[in-house]
Amino acid sequence: MPVNDATPRAPLDQAALQAAAGPHWTVRLHETAASTNVLAAAAPERNLVVVADHQTAGRGRLGREWFTPRGAALTFSAVVDPVVADEWWPLVPLVAGYAVARVVGGSVKWPNDVLLDDRKVCGILVERVSVRAHGVDMPLAVVGIGLNVDQRADELPVETATSLALAGARTDRTELFGRVLGELRRWLGVLMAEPTTFVAGFRAHCDTVDRDVRVELPDGSVLEGRAVGVDNHGRLLVAPPRASTGPPEPARLEARAIAAGDVVHVRSAG
């Protein structure tokens, strides 16, 4: 469905957002904000959601800036308590991507970029913060979500991006907001109860598995190989290059577990 350039972009409304979120969340709407993650992290409260109708200096992974045209995207940061041991915290960013992917009918490029037709429709940045409660420091997660909703092609930062409108889905931002928060809460609950159950669902939505990939690692080095799976702690398993007819099990045994990195899909799955 083509995007109608003349379609007016209605501003978000505080009361409507709160009603869509439900009583579990406390919503604070800003007409314009540099970064919702910065605002949420400055004074974090459990179940606080900071929304910006227009974000001017959003932050992505690896320090990238992320700009959204006024009224065209859904940008917010939710402060959550994952209630999991430290060993499971690396799964929290994956939960965020998985929740959005389920709502929009997309897939996930590891760790949490949401794709529609192999184009990025949503970026996510999760940061860990601490608050003082009852004399102890309690860790909370600031889950920043930037979802392209109504952008035209000329409003997207790169050719590999898309929006829900360009993909043929005309969606009300307020309704979408409530659905994403609902899925986020649901899957954080699954993570708390049984992390491996969440990981099994994530694997099924992870578009990176069974692709040849190039991974830019935090130390500046580059790893190339075949993504052969995701382990129970959310790490991407990358095996060295091999002939496509090689047995899969040895490749899996040789795979390197990647906890952080920027992934490029080298070719299509299959």
C-alpha atoms as an extended CHARMM CRD file, in Angstrom:
* protein
*
       270  EXT
         1         1  MET       CA              0.0000000000        0.0000000000        0.0000000000  PROA      1               0.0000000000
         2         2  PRO       CA              1.5870000000        3.3340000000       -0.9830000000  PROA      2               0.0000000000
         3         3  VAL       CA              2.0690000000        5.9980000000        1.6440000000  PROA      3               0.0000000000
         4         4  ASN       CA             -0.0950000000        9.0810000000        1.0760000000  PROA      4               0.0000000000
         5         5  ASP       CA              2.1790000000       12.0920000000        1.5970000000  PROA      5               0.0000000000
         6         6  ALA       CA             -0.8600000000       14.2470000000        2.3540000000  PROA      6               0.0000000000
         7         7  THR       CA             -2.0240000000       12.0700000000        5.2510000000  PROA      7               0.0000000000
         8         8  PRO       CA             -1.9260000000       14.2040000000        8.4180000000  PROA      8               0.0000000000
         9         9  ARG       CA              0.1090000000       12.8710000000       11.3170000000  PROA      9               0.0000000000
        10        10  ALA       CA             -1.9040000000       13.2240000000       14.4870000000  PROA      10              0.0000000000
        11        11  PRO       CA              0.0650000000       14.0130000000       17.6530000000  PROA      11              0.0000000000
        12        12  LEU       CA              0.1180000000       11.5600000000       20.5170000000  PROA      12              0.0000000000
        13        13  ASP       CA             -2.0890000000       12.1880000000       23.5340000000  PROA      13              0.0000000000
        14        14  GLN       CA             -1.0450000000       11.5530000000       27.1440000000  PROA      14              0.0000000000
        15        15  ALA       CA             -4.4140000000       10.2220000000       28.3380000000  PROA      15              0.0000000000
        16        16  ALA       CA             -4.8420000000        7.9340000000       25.3290000000  PROA      16              0.0000000000
        17        17  LEU       CA             -1.3390000000        6.5080000000       25.7570000000  PROA      17              0.0000000000
        18        18  GLN       CA             -1.9480000000        5.8250000000       29.4390000000  PROA      18              0.0000000000
        19        19  ALA       CA             -5.2380000000        4.0960000000       28.6670000000  PROA      19              0.0000000000
        20        20  ALA       CA             -3.5550000000        1.9330000000       26.0200000000  PROA      20              0.0000000000
        21        21  ALA       CA             -0.7040000000        1.0380000000       28.3860000000  PROA      21              0.0000000000
        22        22  GLY       CA             -2.9560000000        0.0830000000       31.2870000000  PROA      22              0.0000000000
        23        23  PRO       CA             -2.5220000000        0.5160000000       35.0520000000  PROA      23              0.0000000000
        24        24  HSD       CA              0.7470000000       -1.4560000000       35.2150000000  PROA      24              0.0000000000
        25        25  TRP       CA              2.6580000000        1.4120000000       33.5380000000  PROA      25              0.0000000000
        26        26  THR       CA              3.1380000000        5.1040000000       34.2980000000  PROA      26              0.0000000000
        27        27  VAL       CA              3.3490000000        7.0180000000       31.0080000000  PROA      27              0.0000000000
        28        28  ARG       CA              5.0040000000       10.4220000000       30.5660000000  PROA      28              0.0000000000
        29        29  LEU       CA              4.6790000000       12.0170000000       27.1440000000  PROA      29              0.0000000000
        30        30  HSD       CA              7.0790000000       14.6610000000       25.8040000000  PROA      30              0.0000000000
        31        31  GLU       CA              6.1840000000       16.5340000000       22.6410000000  PROA      31              0.0000000000
        32        32  THR       CA              9.8930000000       16.7490000000       21.7870000000  PROA      32              0.0000000000
        33        33  ALA       CA             12.8630000000       15.0420000000       23.4420000000  PROA      33              0.0000000000
        34        34  ALA       CA             16.4790000000       14.4720000000       22.5390000000  PROA      34              0.0000000000
        35        35  SER       CA             16.4740000000       10.8800000000       23.8110000000  PROA      35              0.0000000000
        36        36  THR       CA             13.8380000000        8.9780000000       25.7600000000  PROA      36              0.0000000000
        37        37  ASN       CA             16.5350000000        6.6660000000       27.1520000000  PROA      37              0.0000000000
        38        38  VAL       CA             18.3950000000        9.6350000000       28.6270000000  PROA      38              0.0000000000
        39        39  LEU       CA             15.2200000000       10.9660000000       30.2430000000  PROA      39              0.0000000000
        40        40  ALA       CA             14.2400000000        7.5580000000       31.6410000000  PROA      40              0.0000000000
        41        41  ALA       CA             17.7320000000        6.8060000000       32.9500000000  PROA      41              0.0000000000
        42        42  ALA       CA             18.0230000000       10.2120000000       34.6560000000  PROA      42              0.0000000000
        43        43  ALA       CA             15.2640000000        9.3640000000       37.1390000000  PROA      43              0.0000000000
        44        44  PRO       CA             14.3920000000        5.6950000000       36.6720000000  PROA      44              0.0000000000
        45        45  GLU       CA             11.2320000000        4.3350000000       38.2540000000  PROA      45              0.0000000000
        46        46  ARG       CA              9.9940000000        0.7860000000       37.8640000000  PROA      46              0.0000000000
        47        47  ASN       CA              7.3200000000        0.5590000000       35.1320000000  PROA      47              0.0000000000
        48        48  LEU       CA              7.8680000000        4.1550000000       33.9840000000  PROA      48              0.0000000000
        49        49  VAL       CA              7.4760000000        4.7280000000       30.2230000000  PROA      49              0.0000000000
        50        50  VAL       CA              8.8850000000        7.9000000000       28.6650000000  PROA      50              0.0000000000
        51        51  VAL       CA              7.4180000000        8.6500000000       25.2150000000  PROA      51              0.0000000000
        52        52  ALA       CA              8.5330000000       11.2760000000       22.6940000000  PROA      52              0.0000000000
        53        53  ASP       CA              6.2620000000       12.3360000000       19.8550000000  PROA      53              0.0000000000
        54        54  HSD       CA              9.3840000000       13.7720000000       18.1970000000  PROA      54              0.0000000000
        55        55  GLN       CA             12.8590000000       12.4740000000       19.1080000000  PROA      55              0.0000000000
        56        56  THR       CA             15.7910000000       14.5730000000       17.9340000000  PROA      56              0.0000000000
        57        57  ALA       CA             18.8920000000       12.7150000000       19.1550000000  PROA      57              0.0000000000
        58        58  GLY       CA             18.0190000000        9.1150000000       19.9230000000  PROA      58              0.0000000000
        59        59  ARG       CA             20.8410000000        6.7070000000       20.6320000000  PROA      59              0.0000000000
        60        60  GLY       CA             21.3090000000        3.2750000000       19.1400000000  PROA      60              0.0000000000
        61        61  ARG       CA             23.8200000000        0.5210000000       19.6880000000  PROA      61              0.0000000000
        62        62  LEU       CA             27.5060000000        1.3640000000       19.1060000000  PROA      62              0.0000000000
        63        63  GLY       CA             26.7900000000        5.0440000000       19.7690000000  PROA      63              0.0000000000
        64        64  ARG       CA             24.7670000000        5.6280000000       16.5990000000  PROA      64              0.0000000000
        65        65  GLU       CA             22.3140000000        8.5400000000       16.5550000000  PROA      65              0.0000000000
        66        66  TRP       CA             18.7000000000        7.9140000000       15.5970000000  PROA      66              0.0000000000
        67        67  PHE       CA             16.3880000000       10.7170000000       14.4230000000  PROA      67              0.0000000000
        68        68  THR       CA             12.6400000000       10.4450000000       13.9300000000  PROA      68              0.0000000000
        69        69  PRO       CA             10.4530000000       12.8440000000       11.9460000000  PROA      69              0.0000000000
        70        70  ARG       CA              7.6810000000       14.4780000000       13.9300000000  PROA      70              0.0000000000
        71        71  GLY       CA              4.6360000000       12.2420000000       14.2670000000  PROA      71              0.0000000000
        72        72  ALA       CA              6.0310000000        9.4530000000       12.0870000000  PROA      72              0.0000000000
        73        73  ALA       CA              7.4780000000        6.9720000000       14.5710000000  PROA      73              0.0000000000
        74        74  LEU       CA              6.8150000000        5.3900000000       17.9320000000  PROA      74              0.0000000000
        75        75  THR       CA              9.7190000000        6.1680000000       20.2580000000  PROA      75              0.0000000000
        76        76  PHE       CA              9.6710000000        5.3240000000       23.9440000000  PROA      76              0.0000000000
        77        77  SER       CA             11.7290000000        3.9280000000       26.7960000000  PROA      77              0.0000000000
        78        78  ALA       CA             10.2810000000        1.5760000000       29.4030000000  PROA      78              0.0000000000
        79        79  VAL       CA             11.9650000000        1.0850000000       32.7770000000  PROA      79              0.0000000000
        80        80  VAL       CA             11.5530000000       -2.5280000000       33.8490000000  PROA      80              0.0000000000
        81        81  ASP       CA             12.7800000000       -4.8540000000       36.5630000000  PROA      81              0.0000000000
        82        82  PRO       CA             13.5750000000       -8.1640000000       34.8150000000  PROA      82              0.0000000000
        83        83  VAL       CA             13.7130000000      -10.0100000000       38.1820000000  PROA      83              0.0000000000
        84        84  VAL       CA             16.3690000000      -12.4110000000       36.9150000000  PROA      84              0.0000000000
        85        85  ALA       CA             19.8370000000      -13.4140000000       38.0720000000  PROA      85              0.0000000000
        86        86  ASP       CA             22.7880000000      -11.6350000000       36.4810000000  PROA      86              0.0000000000
        87        87  GLU       CA             23.5350000000      -14.5970000000       34.2120000000  PROA      87              0.0000000000
        88        88  TRP       CA             20.2030000000      -14.0500000000       32.4210000000  PROA      88              0.0000000000
        89        89  TRP       CA             20.4450000000      -10.2720000000       31.9990000000  PROA      89              0.0000000000
        90        90  PRO       CA             21.9490000000      -10.5800000000       28.4770000000  PROA      90              0.0000000000
        91        91  LEU       CA             18.5610000000      -11.9790000000       27.4020000000  PROA      91              0.0000000000
        92        92  VAL       CA             16.6960000000       -8.7570000000       28.2480000000  PROA      92              0.0000000000
        93        93  PRO       CA             17.6090000000       -6.9890000000       24.9500000000  PROA      93              0.0000000000
        94        94  LEU       CA             16.4940000000      -10.0980000000       23.0610000000  PROA      94              0.0000000000
        95        95  VAL       CA             13.1320000000      -10.0270000000       24.8700000000  PROA      95              0.0000000000
        96        96  ALA       CA             12.5380000000       -6.4770000000       23.6540000000  PROA      96              0.0000000000
        97        97  GLY       CA             13.2130000000       -7.3420000000       20.0180000000  PROA      97              0.0000000000
        98        98  TYR       CA             11.1270000000      -10.4920000000       20.2260000000  PROA      98              0.0000000000
        99        99  ALA       CA              8.1700000000       -8.6240000000       21.7480000000  PROA      99              0.0000000000
       100       100  VAL       CA              8.1300000000       -6.0420000000       18.9470000000  PROA      100             0.0000000000
       101       101  ALA       CA              8.5890000000       -8.6900000000       16.2450000000  PROA      101             0.0000000000
       102       102  ARG       CA              5.5540000000      -10.6030000000       17.4940000000  PROA      102             0.0000000000
       103       103  VAL       CA              3.4080000000       -7.4670000000       17.3690000000  PROA      103             0.0000000000
       104       104  VAL       CA              4.4030000000       -6.3420000000       13.8550000000  PROA      104             0.0000000000
       105       105  GLY       CA              4.7380000000       -9.8170000000       12.3230000000  PROA      105             0.0000000000
       106       106  GLY       CA              8.4680000000       -9.4920000000       11.7130000000  PROA      106             0.0000000000
       107       107  SER       CA             11.6400000000      -11.3800000000       12.4670000000  PROA      107             0.0000000000
       108       108  VAL       CA             14.6920000000      -10.5070000000       14.5640000000  PROA      108             0.0000000000
       109       109  LYS       CA             18.2180000000       -9.9040000000       13.3580000000  PROA      109             0.0000000000
       110       110  TRP       CA             20.4010000000      -10.8280000000       16.3120000000  PROA      110             0.0000000000
       111       111  PRO       CA             20.4150000000       -9.4180000000       18.8950000000  PROA      111             0.0000000000
       112       112  ASN       CA             17.2750000000       -7.2740000000       18.5750000000  PROA      112             0.0000000000
       113       113  ASP       CA             16.8420000000       -5.4220000000       15.2870000000  PROA      113             0.0000000000
       114       114  VAL       CA             13.3100000000       -6.0770000000       14.0410000000  PROA      114             0.0000000000
       115       115  LEU       CA             12.9910000000       -6.7990000000       10.3110000000  PROA      115             0.0000000000
       116       116  LEU       CA             10.1500000000       -6.7390000000        7.8090000000  PROA      116             0.0000000000
       117       117  ASP       CA             11.0090000000       -8.2650000000        4.4370000000  PROA      117             0.0000000000
       118       118  ASP       CA             14.6910000000       -8.1930000000        5.4540000000  PROA      118             0.0000000000
       119       119  ARG       CA             14.5720000000       -4.4290000000        6.1220000000  PROA      119             0.0000000000
       120       120  LYS       CA             14.9540000000       -2.8410000000        9.5540000000  PROA      120             0.0000000000
       121       121  VAL       CA             11.7340000000       -1.4320000000       10.9720000000  PROA      121             0.0000000000
       122       122  CYS       CA             12.7090000000       -1.1110000000       14.6420000000  PROA      122             0.0000000000
       123       123  GLY       CA             15.8720000000       -0.4430000000       16.6110000000  PROA      123             0.0000000000
       124       124  ILE       CA             16.2910000000       -1.1770000000       20.3070000000  PROA      124             0.0000000000
       125       125  LEU       CA             18.7800000000       -0.0310000000       22.9350000000  PROA      125             0.0000000000
       126       126  VAL       CA             18.7300000000       -1.5700000000       26.4170000000  PROA      126             0.0000000000
       127       127  GLU       CA             20.7620000000       -0.0020000000       29.2250000000  PROA      127             0.0000000000
       128       128  ARG       CA             21.2300000000       -1.1710000000       32.7880000000  PROA      128             0.0000000000
       129       129  VAL       CA             20.7770000000        1.3950000000       35.5620000000  PROA      129             0.0000000000
       130       130  SER       CA             20.6760000000        1.2080000000       39.3480000000  PROA      130             0.0000000000
       131       131  VAL       CA             18.2890000000        2.7180000000       41.8740000000  PROA      131             0.0000000000
       132       132  ARG       CA             18.6470000000        2.8070000000       45.6280000000  PROA      132             0.0000000000
       133       133  ALA       CA             15.8710000000        0.9830000000       47.4620000000  PROA      133             0.0000000000
       134       134  HSD       CA             15.7650000000       -0.1960000000       51.0680000000  PROA      134             0.0000000000
       135       135  GLY       CA             19.4530000000        0.5400000000       51.4750000000  PROA      135             0.0000000000
       136       136  VAL       CA             20.6140000000       -1.5410000000       48.5110000000  PROA      136             0.0000000000
       137       137  ASP       CA             21.2350000000       -0.8880000000       44.8230000000  PROA      137             0.0000000000
       138       138  MET       CA             18.5980000000       -2.4950000000       42.6150000000  PROA      138             0.0000000000
       139       139  PRO       CA             19.2820000000       -2.9970000000       38.8940000000  PROA      139             0.0000000000
       140       140  LEU       CA             16.6720000000       -1.9020000000       36.3840000000  PROA      140             0.0000000000
       141       141  ALA       CA             16.6680000000       -2.0200000000       32.5960000000  PROA      141             0.0000000000
       142       142  VAL       CA             15.8370000000        0.9710000000       30.3980000000  PROA      142             0.0000000000
       143       143  VAL       CA             14.3720000000       -0.5380000000       27.2180000000  PROA      143             0.0000000000
       144       144  GLY       CA             14.4840000000        2.0160000000       24.4160000000  PROA      144             0.0000000000
       145       145  ILE       CA             12.3480000000        1.2200000000       21.3630000000  PROA      145             0.0000000000
       146       146  GLY       CA             12.2590000000        3.1610000000       18.1040000000  PROA      146             0.0000000000
       147       147  LEU       CA              9.6910000000        1.7960000000       15.6810000000  PROA      147             0.0000000000
       148       148  ASN       CA              9.2180000000        3.2330000000       12.1950000000  PROA      148             0.0000000000
       149       149  VAL       CA              5.4770000000        3.6380000000       11.6950000000  PROA      149             0.0000000000
       150       150  ASP       CA              4.5310000000        6.1970000000        9.0120000000  PROA      150             0.0000000000
       151       151  GLN       CA              7.8570000000        7.2540000000        7.4710000000  PROA      151             0.0000000000
       152       152  ARG       CA              8.0800000000        7.7310000000        3.7280000000  PROA      152             0.0000000000
       153       153  ALA       CA             11.0930000000        6.2800000000        1.9150000000  PROA      153             0.0000000000
       154       154  ASP       CA             12.8060000000        9.6800000000        1.8110000000  PROA      154             0.0000000000
       155       155  GLU       CA             12.4700000000       10.0110000000        5.6000000000  PROA      155             0.0000000000
       156       156  LEU       CA             14.4130000000        6.8340000000        6.3980000000  PROA      156             0.0000000000
       157       157  PRO       CA             18.1130000000        7.0640000000        7.3260000000  PROA      157             0.0000000000
       158       158  VAL       CA             19.3300000000        4.1870000000        5.1260000000  PROA      158             0.0000000000
       159       159  GLU       CA             18.0610000000        2.2230000000        2.1360000000  PROA      159             0.0000000000
       160       160  THR       CA             17.9370000000       -0.9740000000        4.1910000000  PROA      160             0.0000000000
       161       161  ALA       CA             15.2800000000        0.4670000000        6.5190000000  PROA      161             0.0000000000
       162       162  THR       CA             11.5120000000        0.4410000000        6.1520000000  PROA      162             0.0000000000
       163       163  SER       CA              8.3850000000        1.5210000000        7.9950000000  PROA      163             0.0000000000
       164       164  LEU       CA              5.1270000000       -0.2180000000        8.7600000000  PROA      164             0.0000000000
       165       165  ALA       CA              3.3840000000        2.0440000000        6.2460000000  PROA      165             0.0000000000
       166       166  LEU       CA              5.8620000000        1.2100000000        3.4860000000  PROA      166             0.0000000000
       167       167  ALA       CA              5.3580000000       -2.4790000000        4.2890000000  PROA      167             0.0000000000
       168       168  GLY       CA              1.6110000000       -2.0540000000        3.7990000000  PROA      168             0.0000000000
       169       169  ALA       CA              0.4540000000       -1.7520000000        7.4020000000  PROA      169             0.0000000000
       170       170  ARG       CA             -1.3860000000        1.4330000000        8.3660000000  PROA      170             0.0000000000
       171       171  THR       CA             -1.2130000000        1.4160000000       12.1520000000  PROA      171             0.0000000000
       172       172  ASP       CA             -2.3760000000        3.7490000000       14.9060000000  PROA      172             0.0000000000
       173       173  ARG       CA              0.6310000000        4.6310000000       17.0640000000  PROA      173             0.0000000000
       174       174  THR       CA             -1.3150000000        4.6290000000       20.3220000000  PROA      174             0.0000000000
       175       175  GLU       CA             -2.7930000000        1.1800000000       19.7130000000  PROA      175             0.0000000000
       176       176  LEU       CA              0.6460000000       -0.0910000000       18.6830000000  PROA      176             0.0000000000
       177       177  PHE       CA              2.1490000000        1.3430000000       21.8830000000  PROA      177             0.0000000000
       178       178  GLY       CA             -0.2560000000       -0.6330000000       24.0650000000  PROA      178             0.0000000000
       179       179  ARG       CA              0.3250000000       -3.8590000000       22.1590000000  PROA      179             0.0000000000
       180       180  VAL       CA              4.1130000000       -3.5970000000       22.3550000000  PROA      180             0.0000000000
       181       181  LEU       CA              4.0530000000       -2.8910000000       26.0890000000  PROA      181             0.0000000000
       182       182  GLY       CA              1.7330000000       -5.8530000000       26.5890000000  PROA      182             0.0000000000
       183       183  GLU       CA              4.0500000000       -8.2230000000       24.7440000000  PROA      183             0.0000000000
       184       184  LEU       CA              7.0990000000       -6.8080000000       26.5140000000  PROA      184             0.0000000000
       185       185  ARG       CA              5.5320000000       -7.4440000000       29.9060000000  PROA      185             0.0000000000
       186       186  ARG       CA              4.3760000000      -10.9060000000       28.8610000000  PROA      186             0.0000000000
       187       187  TRP       CA              7.7810000000      -12.0950000000       27.6830000000  PROA      187             0.0000000000
       188       188  LEU       CA              9.6650000000      -10.5420000000       30.5790000000  PROA      188             0.0000000000
       189       189  GLY       CA              7.3910000000      -12.7170000000       32.7130000000  PROA      189             0.0000000000
       190       190  VAL       CA              8.3520000000      -15.7970000000       30.6990000000  PROA      190             0.0000000000
       191       191  LEU       CA             12.0100000000      -14.8540000000       31.0420000000  PROA      191             0.0000000000
       192       192  MET       CA             11.6400000000      -14.5650000000       34.8060000000  PROA      192             0.0000000000
       193       193  ALA       CA              9.8900000000      -17.9400000000       35.1060000000  PROA      193             0.0000000000
       194       194  GLU       CA             11.8400000000      -20.0220000000       32.5980000000  PROA      194             0.0000000000
       195       195  PRO       CA             14.6190000000      -18.3720000000       30.5560000000  PROA      195             0.0000000000
       196       196  THR       CA             15.1390000000      -21.3540000000       28.2580000000  PROA      196             0.0000000000
       197       197  THR       CA             11.4740000000      -21.2720000000       27.2350000000  PROA      197             0.0000000000
       198       198  PHE       CA             11.9170000000      -17.6930000000       26.0830000000  PROA      198             0.0000000000
       199       199  VAL       CA             15.1200000000      -18.5640000000       24.1980000000  PROA      199             0.0000000000
       200       200  ALA       CA             13.3120000000      -21.3360000000       22.3230000000  PROA      200             0.0000000000
       201       201  GLY       CA             10.7360000000      -18.8380000000       21.0870000000  PROA      201             0.0000000000
       202       202  PHE       CA             13.4180000000      -16.3200000000       20.1810000000  PROA      202             0.0000000000
       203       203  ARG       CA             15.3150000000      -18.8680000000       18.0900000000  PROA      203             0.0000000000
       204       204  ALA       CA             12.2030000000      -19.4770000000       15.9990000000  PROA      204             0.0000000000
       205       205  HSD       CA             11.9930000000      -15.7310000000       15.1790000000  PROA      205             0.0000000000
       206       206  CYS       CA             15.7310000000      -15.1240000000       14.7170000000  PROA      206             0.0000000000
       207       207  ASP       CA             16.3970000000      -14.4370000000       11.0440000000  PROA      207             0.0000000000
       208       208  THR       CA             20.1720000000      -14.5580000000       11.5860000000  PROA      208             0.0000000000
       209       209  VAL       CA             20.3240000000      -18.2970000000       12.2280000000  PROA      209             0.0000000000
       210       210  ASP       CA             21.3650000000      -20.3150000000        9.1470000000  PROA      210             0.0000000000
       211       211  ARG       CA             22.8260000000      -17.2530000000        7.4250000000  PROA      211             0.0000000000
       212       212  ASP       CA             26.3810000000      -16.3900000000        6.4930000000  PROA      212             0.0000000000
       213       213  VAL       CA             27.3010000000      -13.3640000000        8.5960000000  PROA      213             0.0000000000
       214       214  ARG       CA             29.9770000000      -10.7960000000        9.2210000000  PROA      214             0.0000000000
       215       215  VAL       CA             30.1890000000       -9.7010000000       12.8480000000  PROA      215             0.0000000000
       216       216  GLU       CA             31.9860000000       -6.5040000000       13.8640000000  PROA      216             0.0000000000
       217       217  LEU       CA             33.1360000000       -7.1860000000       17.4240000000  PROA      217             0.0000000000
       218       218  PRO       CA             33.5200000000       -4.5770000000       20.2010000000  PROA      218             0.0000000000
       219       219  ASP       CA             37.3420000000       -4.8190000000       20.0430000000  PROA      219             0.0000000000
       220       220  GLY       CA             37.3050000000       -3.7640000000       16.3820000000  PROA      220             0.0000000000
       221       221  SER       CA             37.9650000000       -7.2140000000       14.9340000000  PROA      221             0.0000000000
       222       222  VAL       CA             35.6790000000       -8.8960000000       12.4100000000  PROA      222             0.0000000000
       223       223  LEU       CA             34.3840000000      -12.4590000000       12.5060000000  PROA      223             0.0000000000
       224       224  GLU       CA             32.9690000000      -14.1190000000        9.3960000000  PROA      224             0.0000000000
       225       225  GLY       CA             31.1930000000      -17.4400000000        9.2720000000  PROA      225             0.0000000000
       226       226  ARG       CA             27.8540000000      -19.1910000000        9.4750000000  PROA      226             0.0000000000
       227       227  ALA       CA             25.3610000000      -18.3830000000       12.2470000000  PROA      227             0.0000000000
       228       228  VAL       CA             24.3810000000      -21.8600000000       13.3940000000  PROA      228             0.0000000000
       229       229  GLY       CA             22.2990000000      -21.0760000000       16.4550000000  PROA      229             0.0000000000
       230       230  VAL       CA             21.6520000000      -19.0900000000       19.6300000000  PROA      230             0.0000000000
       231       231  ASP       CA             22.7010000000      -20.6010000000       22.9570000000  PROA      231             0.0000000000
       232       232  ASN       CA             20.6210000000      -20.5770000000       26.1360000000  PROA      232             0.0000000000
       233       233  HSD       CA             22.2200000000      -17.3120000000       27.2800000000  PROA      233             0.0000000000
       234       234  GLY       CA             21.3240000000      -15.5270000000       24.0460000000  PROA      234             0.0000000000
       235       235  ARG       CA             24.7810000000      -15.6170000000       22.4810000000  PROA      235             0.0000000000
       236       236  LEU       CA             25.0180000000      -16.0010000000       18.7110000000  PROA      236             0.0000000000
       237       237  LEU       CA             26.8930000000      -19.1390000000       17.6430000000  PROA      237             0.0000000000
       238       238  VAL       CA             29.0910000000      -18.4790000000       14.6120000000  PROA      238             0.0000000000
       239       239  ALA       CA             30.9410000000      -21.3410000000       12.9500000000  PROA      239             0.0000000000
       240       240  PRO       CA             33.9410000000      -20.8200000000       10.6490000000  PROA      240             0.0000000000
       241       241  PRO       CA             33.2590000000      -20.9050000000        6.8930000000  PROA      241             0.0000000000
       242       242  ARG       CA             32.8210000000      -24.3930000000        5.4640000000  PROA      242             0.0000000000
       243       243  ALA       CA             31.3970000000      -26.0810000000        2.4200000000  PROA      243             0.0000000000
       244       244  SER       CA             27.6030000000      -26.0060000000        2.3400000000  PROA      244             0.0000000000
       245       245  THR       CA             27.5810000000      -29.8020000000        2.1430000000  PROA      245             0.0000000000
       246       246  GLY       CA             29.5310000000      -30.1880000000        5.3910000000  PROA      246             0.0000000000
       247       247  PRO       CA             27.8910000000      -31.9670000000        8.3310000000  PROA      247             0.0000000000
       248       248  PRO       CA             26.0300000000      -29.5030000000       10.5800000000  PROA      248             0.0000000000
       249       249  GLU       CA             27.0020000000      -31.0070000000       13.9380000000  PROA      249             0.0000000000
       250       250  PRO       CA             30.7910000000      -30.4630000000       13.6690000000  PROA      250             0.0000000000
       251       251  ALA       CA             30.1220000000      -26.8690000000       12.5890000000  PROA      251             0.0000000000
       252       252  ARG       CA             28.0140000000      -26.3410000000       15.6790000000  PROA      252             0.0000000000
       253       253  LEU       CA             30.7020000000      -27.8240000000       17.9100000000  PROA      253             0.0000000000
       254       254  GLU       CA             33.3230000000      -25.4850000000       16.4230000000  PROA      254             0.0000000000
       255       255  ALA       CA             31.1060000000      -22.4100000000       16.7210000000  PROA      255             0.0000000000
       256       256  ARG       CA             32.2230000000      -19.3460000000       18.6390000000  PROA      256             0.0000000000
       257       257  ALA       CA             29.7080000000      -17.8080000000       21.0540000000  PROA      257             0.0000000000
       258       258  ILE       CA             29.2890000000      -14.0660000000       20.4770000000  PROA      258             0.0000000000
       259       259  ALA       CA             27.8230000000      -12.0070000000       23.3180000000  PROA      259             0.0000000000
       260       260  ALA       CA             28.0160000000       -8.5940000000       21.6070000000  PROA      260             0.0000000000
       261       261  GLY       CA             28.6390000000       -7.3600000000       18.0850000000  PROA      261             0.0000000000
       262       262  ASP       CA             27.1630000000       -5.7160000000       15.0160000000  PROA      262             0.0000000000
       263       263  VAL       CA             25.8720000000       -8.3590000000       12.5970000000  PROA      263             0.0000000000
       264       264  VAL       CA             25.6490000000       -8.0450000000        8.8140000000  PROA      264             0.0000000000
       265       265  HSD       CA             23.6860000000      -10.6940000000        6.9140000000  PROA      265             0.0000000000
       266       266  VAL       CA             25.9380000000      -11.6740000000        4.0070000000  PROA      266             0.0000000000
       267       267  ARG       CA             23.3290000000      -13.5400000000        2.0190000000  PROA      267             0.0000000000
       268       268  SER       CA             19.7590000000      -14.7210000000        2.2450000000  PROA      268             0.0000000000
       269       269  ALA       CA             18.7790000000      -17.6050000000        4.4910000000  PROA      269             0.0000000000
       270       270  GLY       CA             18.4150000000      -21.0450000000        3.0150000000  PROA      270             0.0000000000
